[in-house]
Amino acid sequence: MAAPLSDGERRKQISVRGIAGLGDVAEVRKSFNRHLHFTLVKDRNVATPRDYYFALAHTVRDHLVGRWIRTQQHYYERDPKRIYYLSLEFYMGRTLQNTMVNLGLQNACDEAIYQLGLDLEELEEIEEDAGLGNGGLGRLAACFLDSMATLGLAAYGYGIRYEFGIFNQKIVDGWQVEEADDWLRYGNPWEKARPEYMLPVHFYGRVDHSPEGVKWVDTQVVLAMPYDTPVPGYKNNTVNTMRLWSAKAPNDFNLQEFNVGDYIEAVLDRNLAENISRVLYPNDNFFEGKELRLKQEYFVVAATLQDIIRRFKSSKFGCRDPVRTCFETFPDKVAIQLNDTHPALSIPELMRILVDVEKVDWDKAWEITKRTCAYTNHTVLPEALERWPVSMFEKLLPRHLEIIYALNQMHLDRVAALYPGDIDRLRRMSVIEEGDCKRINMAHLCVIGSHAVNGVARIHSDIVKNSVFKDFYELEPEKFQNKTNGITPRRWLLLCNPGLADVIAEKIGEGFITDLSQLKKLLDFINNETFIRDVAKVKQENKLKFAAYLEEQYKVKINPSSMFDVQVKRIHEYKRQLLNCLHAITLYNRIRSDPSKSFVPRTIMIGGKAAPGYHMAKMIIKLITSVGEVINNDPYVGDKLKVIFLENYRVSLAEKVIPAADLSQQISTAGTEASGTGNMKFMVNGALTIGTMDGANVEMAEEAGEENLFIFGMRVEDVEALDRKGYNAQEYYERLPELRQAVDQIRSGFFSPRDPGCFKDIVNMLMYHDRRVLGFKVFADYEAYIKCQGQVDKLFMDPREWTKKVIRNIACSGKFSSDRTITEYAREIWGVEPSATKIPPPNLPRD
């Protein structure tokens, strides 16, 4: 089989990225050499690949800076309503290639680097991923920033500049081992420190009530230092800002100690302050009630709100003097979107600033706060909902606790007036949960303090209205909305799958890059033999390229003609990697029982990180690697089946595996995955989905037609009915011989001969503890899943029909662009209109 074309070899082909002008190439070369010279003058005479990467990054950054300054000037002059997206996670991945794509520079850089005897792809690989997120929530925030800039919205992302992002995952003897992600060790060419905007953040202390008002005093101060990263829109010269805060100790931090002689100890104690931005908490869909985490949440909120208010007051370019002093218009100029409950403290913090500092009347302040804030709910799993102990608040944020109590009282008075005598409803709706340990329910705080509450897929938003926040929905139905998630087509099609983007552009033009709904035009080509062949060819090239990557990185040889069956996401019981694993074992047993029979060859790839403290998730990884070890080394199996665990799954690896996938596994228990966005990335990149009717799968099936996905298993109502009846795993185990065989093999140590009892916890959970309400009912969907996988095999043996379904899926994926999602947020929550206006580039005069 022919070796895959590298991007470098495809460089000369006509591309959707546009042909580079010679002037641009000369300019890039000149700039690159200047930056490289500067690096070498400083340090040494011999350039390393990293020097080349930095020279190229600085060259590309030069093209950003003028546009960045001009965009901010544009906003100050026009004074639009500004959108502030607050998130504890921004999972940005790499920046170089994305910036080149959005500025239309990729071909010029490619050509210039080629002329200099270097390889652009090799330089791109040197960049560290900015892994400041765990999974879907942080990656969604990154896609949203891209769309907000592309749609010309005056938007800012605010978060924390973690020194250590999501851990690097190593697999040692089949077990996950975590390593710190020291992503800043070589510096970050994309950020700009802004010490002139450093701000104080207060913790601890006490509250002083006096006739003059309320003061929060005797606090401990930590400084928040902003680092700005440019966020370019697609070819519209708009460059927005992501501002991440880093914690610094003030010079006098703990130096009272100095006066009693322990100066060294006092200086070392500065770490206590600076630890706030040291590390990202590595939990996904799980709440960990640690004081440091609460400090992080308040730190980002307190610094950001000061920044927002400063900008609201001054709003003239280059001017820091307050122009506005009245807060009446605040909600007309400011929208704050809370990405889950992590930035929920924005609500009491905005109240504190308005009432205590700006002396706004309490009721007026509450109206302003509600009109300004909006809340996105990302999960229905009870273990993920944030519920902070009151005692922790009392110590760390005493004034905020008072404000929350007062807000809750107002809220409960209103509920009591509407539903007299309904004590149970008051208890259910209170922000304060009574019990052995009094807790603050942050989701309830978000709902009462926001003017809009949204879920992230239609089925999820319905669950939010009908169960999670049912009482609140009955009280204020107009607040509740749905905003189905999306992904940016720039990174998730143009950047990661240029071959497919070219083939599409050839047929329908380039408009789909900023209007993904134009992919619908591909429906005209479903029976076009040339197009079917071209799409299949691109997929095969991507598979060859990924197979070569696996061989190089993992020393694993795979059959590039096999079906690439991929499940990549965080490892969690609800995502049911175990169901996938049981299928692999079932296939293995079928091959073993009749090796001469013809089988559709499959390479099953599973990737994802387990939270370090999540025992079951780590056991699942060990099981997958152990099953792979047995299957991959069995001579009877040969090329028919391989099971590969993709180590250290992250954004840059997703960009490689997703374009190569044939089958996308989206198999969570119905009603547990809020939306999913990996499902959308696979769909637009030409993989077919096997999945349950959960999250955005429901809408994907609606767009493409259910018959064009492989849908199986229980629906939400079936899961609820099974909960009422009582789920009994034993029943399925006894009734289904293939399931029983697989479970017995896991139990007996067939896959762990050196430690036969290794997987007893997994078997125990599947047999006896998966029965609880909100268990994930793996056995209940096993039979339907195995049967559905049979249909997958059957279609895969007919490449033409398979590719026709692929084309239909791509053509129907337009809804799942984050541009559509952000347009809906803009119009229906923030009250702003996206703008198609192009800001003039830096080399042209402004209007």
Stockholm file with secondary structure:
# STOCKHOLM 1.0

chainA/1-847         MAAPLSDGERRKQISVRGIAGLGDVAEVRKSFNRHLHFTLVKDRNVATPRDYYFALAHTVRDHLVGRWIRTQQHYYERDPKRIYYLSLEFYMGRTLQNTMVNLGLQNACDEAIYQLGLDLEELEEIEEDAGLGNGGLGRLAACFLDSMATLGLAAYGYGIRYEFGIFNQKIVDGWQVEEADDWLRYGNPWEKARPEYMLPVHFYGRVDHSPEGVKWVDTQVVLAMPYDTPVPGYKNNTVNTMRLWSAKAPNDFNLQEFNVGDYIEAVLDRNLAENISRVLYPNDNFFEGKELRLKQEYFVVAATLQDIIRRFKSSKFGCRDPVRTCFETFPDKVAIQLNDTHPALSIPELMRILVDVEKVDWDKAWEITKRTCAYTNHTVLPEALERWPVSMFEKLLPRHLEIIYALNQMHLDRVAALYPGDIDRLRRMSVIEEGDCKRINMAHLCVIGSHAVNGVARIHSDIVKNSVFKDFYELEPEKFQNKTNGITPRRWLLLCNPGLADVIAEKIGEGFITDLSQLKKLLDFINNETFIRDVAKVKQENKLKFAAYLEEQYKVKINPSSMFDVQVKRIHEYKRQLLNCLHAITLYNRIRSDPSKSFVPRTIMIGGKAAPGYHMAKMIIKLITSVGEVINNDPYVGDKLKVIFLENYRVSLAEKVIPAADLSQQISTAGTEASGTGNMKFMVNGALTIGTMDGANVEMAEEAGEENLFIFGMRVEDVEALDRKGYNAQEYYERLPELRQAVDQIRSGFFSPRDPGCFKDIVNMLMYHDRRVLGFKVFADYEAYIKCQGQVDKLFMDPREWTKKVIRNIACSGKFSSDRTITEYAREIWGVEPSATKIPPPNLPRD
#=GR chainA/1-847 SS CCCCCCTTGGGGSCCTTCCCCHHHHHHHHHHHHHHHHHHHHHSCSSCCHHHHHHHHHHHHHHHHHHHHHHHHHHHHHHCCCEEEEECSCEEEECCHHHHHHHHTCHHHHHHHHHHTTCCHHHHHHHSCCEEESCSHHHHHHHHHHHHHHHTTCCEEEEEECCSBCSCEEEEETTEEEEECCCTTTTCCTTCEECGGGCEEEEESCEEEEETTEEEEESCEEEEEEEEEEEEECSSSCCEEEEEEEEEECCTTTTTHHHHTTCHHHHHHTHHHHHGGGTBCCCCSSCCCCCHHHHHHHHHHHHHHHHHHHHHHHHCSTTCCSCCCCCGGGHHHHEEEEEESSTTTTHHHHHHHIIIIISCCCHHHHHHHHHHHEEEECCCCCGGGSCEEEHHHHHHHCHHHHHHHHHHHHHHHHHHHHHSTTCHHHHHHHCSEECSSSCEEEHHHHHHHTCSEEEESSHHHHHHIIIIITHHHHHHCGGGEEECCCCBCHIIIIIITCHHHHHHHHHHHCSGGGTCGGGGGGGGGGTTCHHHHHHHHHHHHHHHHHHHHHHHHHHCCCCCTTSEEEEEESCCCGGGTHHHHHHHHHHHHHHHHHCTTSCCCCEEEEEECCCCTTCHHHHHHHHHHHHHHHHHHTCTTTGGGEEEEEETTCCHHHHHHHGGGCSEEEECCCTTSCSCCSHHHHHHHTTCEEEECSCTTHHHHHHHHCGGGSEECSCCHHHHHHHHHHCCCHHHHHHHCHHHHHHHHHHHHTTTCTTSTTTTHHHHHIIIIISCSTTCCCHHHHHHHHHHHHHHHHHHHTSHHHHHHHHHHHHHTCGGGBHHHHHHHHIIIIICCCCCCCCCCCTTSCCC
#=GC SS_cons         CCCCCCTTGGGGSCCTTCCCCHHHHHHHHHHHHHHHHHHHHHSCSSCCHHHHHHHHHHHHHHHHHHHHHHHHHHHHHHCCCEEEEECSCEEEECCHHHHHHHHTCHHHHHHHHHHTTCCHHHHHHHSCCEEESCSHHHHHHHHHHHHHHHTTCCEEEEEECCSBCSCEEEEETTEEEEECCCTTTTCCTTCEECGGGCEEEEESCEEEEETTEEEEESCEEEEEEEEEEEEECSSSCCEEEEEEEEEECCTTTTTHHHHTTCHHHHHHTHHHHHGGGTBCCCCSSCCCCCHHHHHHHHHHHHHHHHHHHHHHHHCSTTCCSCCCCCGGGHHHHEEEEEESSTTTTHHHHHHHIIIIISCCCHHHHHHHHHHHEEEECCCCCGGGSCEEEHHHHHHHCHHHHHHHHHHHHHHHHHHHHHSTTCHHHHHHHCSEECSSSCEEEHHHHHHHTCSEEEESSHHHHHHIIIIITHHHHHHCGGGEEECCCCBCHIIIIIITCHHHHHHHHHHHCSGGGTCGGGGGGGGGGTTCHHHHHHHHHHHHHHHHHHHHHHHHHHCCCCCTTSEEEEEESCCCGGGTHHHHHHHHHHHHHHHHHCTTSCCCCEEEEEECCCCTTCHHHHHHHHHHHHHHHHHHTCTTTGGGEEEEEETTCCHHHHHHHGGGCSEEEECCCTTSCSCCSHHHHHHHTTCEEEECSCTTHHHHHHHHCGGGSEECSCCHHHHHHHHHHCCCHHHHHHHCHHHHHHHHHHHHTTTCTTSTTTTHHHHHIIIIISCSTTCCCHHHHHHHHHHHHHHHHHHHTSHHHHHHHHHHHHHTCGGGBHHHHHHHHIIIIICCCCCCCCCCCTTSCCC
//
